[in-house]
Every structure is written in structure tokens, then in C-alpha cells.
Amino acid sequence: MLTFTIIVAVIALVLSLAFDFVNGFHDTANACATVIYSKALPPKIAILMSGIGNFLGAVCVGTAVAMVITKIIPLDHLSLTVVVSVLCGALFWNLLTWYYGLPVSSSHCLIGSLFGAGVAAAGLFGVYWHELIVVLVAMFLSPLFGFVVGYFLTLIAKSFANQPPPLMQDLARSDIDLFMQRKQRLMSRLQILSSFAVSFAHGSNDGQKTMGIITLILATQFAHLGYTTKSVPLIVIVISALVMGLGTMIGGWRVIRTIGEKISSGGIDYAHGFGAEFSTAIIIYVASLIGAPISTTHTLTSAVTGGALVSHGYGQINRATIKTILLAWLLTLPVAAVLAGTCYYIIIMIQWIHHVIVFM
């Protein structure tokens, strides 16, 4: 029995890192799509920079988000079966939506799965409702903030990049053109900086979610070695950050194309990319500091949409794509919950069969 438990614990740890890796390449588009499609950076350089930013964000920012993840399911009802169910449900939906190029939140996959597995294990007592509701409210508000802040930051950036100062109106046309070219170069550099900021913020928030899951596994299965849910071990922080960074460098091109090409029929320029990225980076970084596990994907996609209204107007927004994305967003929490709950009952059945075979 001890050997079987250890095997399941190792499987749970491997699944945690697999989720971390998939989170990396699924969410690569968060930072890379706009900077690639504005041509501020070549794709390979953009993806490499994103991987480095994700690693640094996960290592350098605290573990407030990870601590919230450890509190959603009461420890009394937490088991390896629950953890494995959570990870299986989240991984399946994450991979399925990546295959179809839908920018769905890995965070929503994880939170939905935590809810589904917790309820399957202990009914309504299987989750801390206060913690869950706070997380859900933060997840609901973040896309709204992303849309509004993305709209206004893009508006400001567009005004800066495209309008010469009134005092220059009397200069020669060639001088005005040269000045405007320099402003565009500056804006391209600002967009590169904002792209790195999104990667850093994404790592600071999403990287902690896997840290929280691994901390739960260690605290419940290896408590005799000194592991608790009161802090995240340094080795867990480093490994989680490294795996997410590597996943990011693989590059999630399916989702990148959706954000870069399908949200709006108009292109993404430096000002649009900067407005969307910088607004996302600010919102996610603040959320990481206060311990709110929100969705970088939803925030960035909403910010890109808000910026597209400024850049191209409502008529250029691809409403069919937006409807598909919104439908996927709405389905993620309940579908992930059902998948995790189903996985829980399947694993319970496998364990029962194992016990029957052992005692025959």
C-alpha cells in the first residue's frame, strides 16, 4: 500500500509539472502575439524573451497566489485522488482548447477543477466557499479591467504616436516625418518592454498556481519531511518557474494566431500592442501582489479587444471570434469542474479494483 501511495504521489507531482509546462506554451500568446504581429520583434526572439520573463516573474515575486490555491479545498478533504483529479481535468481542457486555438485561461481550468474535485470528494463541504467566491470575483473583474484600461492606454499611445506636436506644424514636411519616425521607433521599444512586462507578470501569477498544487501534495503526503502549507519551498519555486519558462519557449502558435489575426480584421501596430500589453501587465502584477489568482489570458484578450476598438473601430472587430472565445470562457469553469469530478470517481473505482485484487 505504501508503494502504491508513493507511486500516485509521484504521478501527481509529474502531472503538476505537466500542467505548468502546458500553461507555459498555452499562454505564450499573452505576451508574444501583439509584439509579433506588430513586427516589433521576430517570433523566435519574442518567444525566448517571454520564456525568460515567465521564469523571472515566477521566481522573483512572492507566493501570495500560491497560498490562496492551497486554501480552496480544506485539508481534511484533500487527498492524492483529489489532486490527481484536479490536474487531469485541468490538463485535458487546457490541451483541448489549445488544439482549437482558443485563448482560454489555465487559471480557470485549475479553479474549476479544484471545485469539481472538492465537491466530488466531500459535497458542498469540499471547498472553502469564501476563498472560492473571492477568486471567482477577481477572475470576473479582471477582463473588464483589461478591456477598459486597454482601451484608454491604447487611446493615449495612439495619440502620442500619430499626432505631431502643434509647435511642429510650421516645420518642413521632411522634419515632421523624421520626428514621427523617431516616435514610432520609441513606441516599438516601449512595446517590447511592455511585452516583457506581461511575461514577467504572467509568471508571477500563473507560476504560483502550480507552486500551490505541489505544496499541497508535499504537505499532505510528505509532512514527515517538514513540508507544510504555510510556505512554498524554494526548490518548488525554482522548478515551477523553470518548467513554465521552458513551456513558454515551445510557443503556442495556435493561440498566438487567434489573438494576432482573428480578434480584429485590422492589424496590430506598436501603440495598440503597447496599450494592450502594458494594461495587462499592470493588472496581473497587482493581482499577484495581493494574492488574486486571475487570468492573464482573459485580461490580455480583453485588452487587445479594447485597443482594437480604438485602432479600427467596432466594424473591424471579428464578432464571430469574440463569441467563440466568450463561449469557451463561460464553459471553462463548469466543464473543468465536471471533468475533475469525473476523474475523481474513475480513480476511486480504479483504487477499489486495486484493493479487491490485493486482498483476493
Phi, psi and omega in degrees: 000319179298318180297318180298318180297318179296319179299315180295322178297318178295318177300318179297319179295318179296317178297324178298315180290327176296318177297319178299316180295313179296321176303320179298306184280336175292321186261011176305324182300336182306320182253331190273327189303309185291319183288334176284314185283342172275352181066025175288330179219148171294151184307313184297318179293319181298316181291320177298315179298321179296319178298317179295317179298318178298316180298312183295320179297319181291330183274320193274331182271156186297196185239030182298320179294318179301321180295324178294318180300323182288348185257357185288319177255126178302141182299331180297332183252006182271133178215170176299324179300317179296314182297314180297321178297317178303312184290322179295315179297314181294318180296317183298311182291324177299314181290322181295315180290327175297319181301322181268007175071027182265125180284072181266149186283126171295330179295316178296322176302314184291314181295317177300319180292321176300317179296311183298315181290322179296316179292321178297325183280324187216022179066213182292345177272003184277357177222153169275107188294324180298312180298318182295316181295319178300317179296315182296321178297316179298319179293326180288320185284329187300318177295326178295315176299318180300316181297311184292311181293322177299320179299309186286324177293322176295321178300315179294315181296320178298317180297318179293316188282330191252351183244121176288149178300147181304327182293345182266000185297333183271358180282167178295150182301323181295324179290319178297317180298318180296318179297317181293324177297320178294323177295323178294320178296318177299317180296324178295322178291322177295325179292321176299317178297317180292328177296316177297322180297322177296316179299316179299314180295320178299314178298322182293334182259302184290326179299327181289337182293318176292323177302319179296318179295314180296321178299321176299315181299313182294319183291327183271333185250339183229037180298330181295345177266004176099004181280136177223175177268007181279341180205158178262123179300146181302320181297325178292319178299312184293313182295317179298317179296318181294315181295318178296318178299318178294319178298320179298321183290342175294322175086121178262079188295331180298314181285325177303316181294322179299313181290320184283330189242329195257344179289319179224144178285345173276161181280177176251120177258182185300316184294317178298312180298317179297314181300315181292316184289314184294321178296318178297315182300316181298311183297315183291320181295317177299318179299321180296321182291326182267358176086030179259111181279082183260178186263116173295320182301310181294320181295314181293315180299319178294320179294321176297319179294316177299318178293328179294327176297321178291315187286319190232349181086166184298327184295337181269353179288131179278094187294329179296317178295317180299318179297319179296317179297315180297320178297316178297321178298314182295326183280336190302307182301307180293321181294315179298322178297314179295318179299315181294318178297319178296317178299322180300313181292326177295316181293320177301318179295318178298317179297320179296317178298320179298316179297319180298316181295319182296320186265003177289000000 
